Amino acid sequence: MPVTVVTPRVGAVMTQSVITVGPEVPVAEVAELLHRHHVTGLPVVNDYLEVVGVVSESDLIGKRGRTAGEIMSAPARTIGEDAALTEAGAVLLEERIRRLPVVHNDRLVGLISRTDLVTFFARHQWVCGRCGSAERGLEPPAACPNCGAGQAGFRLEDAAPGM
């Protein structure tokens, strides 16, 4: 019976408790939220939890305005909760951004950041079912570098930190 490799999805790794602001929130309050929560950006949402933009440290530093809506970057780049982690990683790198609001039916359900991907990488490993060799990554290797077993032979396991 063939083994199906389950690729981790954004919804399994994303941060679910997301600090958001509305477009009418004063810039001073946005700055205070970023400072207090030690984050570098926040999704800007409307009354229906639809993401209308993202306001980041760069927006605060480089733009003038009185409200989040006036300085936010829009439209916001979002990603679906069923997207593969590799897709999220590619978007974050290609677009040189630090976070992606995660949506379901156009409504905010979470946030995936570079930090979330690094945490996944640090805490998980792909283990070859044939020889037990372990590899780190957002998806299993195409083949085991040790015994040559195919990608379908890998399983995702928790990993000891730094191992």
ChimeraX attribute file (.defattr): number of C-alpha atoms within 10 A of each C-alpha:
attribute: neighborCount
match mode: 1-to-1
recipient: residues
	/A:1	3
	/A:2	6
	/A:3	10
	/A:4	11
	/A:5	14
	/A:6	13
	/A:7	15
	/A:8	18
	/A:9	18
	/A:10	25
	/A:11	22
	/A:12	13
	/A:13	18
	/A:14	23
	/A:15	16
	/A:16	14
	/A:17	9
	/A:18	15
	/A:19	15
	/A:20	19
	/A:21	22
	/A:22	20
	/A:23	22
	/A:24	13
	/A:25	15
	/A:26	16
	/A:27	22
	/A:28	12
	/A:29	13
	/A:30	22
	/A:31	18
	/A:32	11
	/A:33	18
	/A:34	17
	/A:35	12
	/A:36	9
	/A:37	9
	/A:38	9
	/A:39	12
	/A:40	15
	/A:41	22
	/A:42	25
	/A:43	31
	/A:44	27
	/A:45	19
	/A:46	16
	/A:47	8
	/A:48	9
	/A:49	16
	/A:50	17
	/A:51	25
	/A:52	18
	/A:53	25
	/A:54	27
	/A:55	27
	/A:56	24
	/A:57	16
	/A:58	13
	/A:59	18
	/A:60	18
	/A:61	10
	/A:62	9
	/A:63	12
	/A:64	11
	/A:65	13
	/A:66	13
	/A:67	17
	/A:68	28
	/A:69	22
	/A:70	18
	/A:71	22
	/A:72	25
	/A:73	18
	/A:74	14
	/A:75	10
	/A:76	16
	/A:77	18
	/A:78	21
	/A:79	23
	/A:80	21
	/A:81	24
	/A:82	14
	/A:83	15
	/A:84	19
	/A:85	25
	/A:86	17
	/A:87	14
	/A:88	24
	/A:89	20
	/A:90	11
	/A:91	18
	/A:92	18
	/A:93	12
	/A:94	9
	/A:95	9
	/A:96	9
	/A:97	13
	/A:98	16
	/A:99	24
	/A:100	24
	/A:101	26
	/A:102	27
	/A:103	20
	/A:104	14
	/A:105	9
	/A:106	14
	/A:107	16
	/A:108	24
	/A:109	20
	/A:110	23
	/A:111	25
	/A:112	26
	/A:113	19
	/A:114	16
	/A:115	12
	/A:116	17
	/A:117	20
	/A:118	13
	/A:119	13
	/A:120	21
	/A:121	18
	/A:122	17
	/A:123	16
	/A:124	20
	/A:125	24
	/A:126	24
	/A:127	22
	/A:128	26
	/A:129	16
	/A:130	14
	/A:131	13
	/A:132	14
	/A:133	15
	/A:134	22
	/A:135	19
	/A:136	18
	/A:137	16
	/A:138	22
	/A:139	20
	/A:140	25
	/A:141	20
	/A:142	13
	/A:143	15
	/A:144	23
	/A:145	13
	/A:146	12
	/A:147	12
	/A:148	13
	/A:149	17
	/A:150	16
	/A:151	19
	/A:152	17
	/A:153	22
	/A:154	28
	/A:155	19
	/A:156	20
	/A:157	12
	/A:158	13
	/A:159	17
	/A:160	10
	/A:161	10
	/A:162	6
	/A:163	10
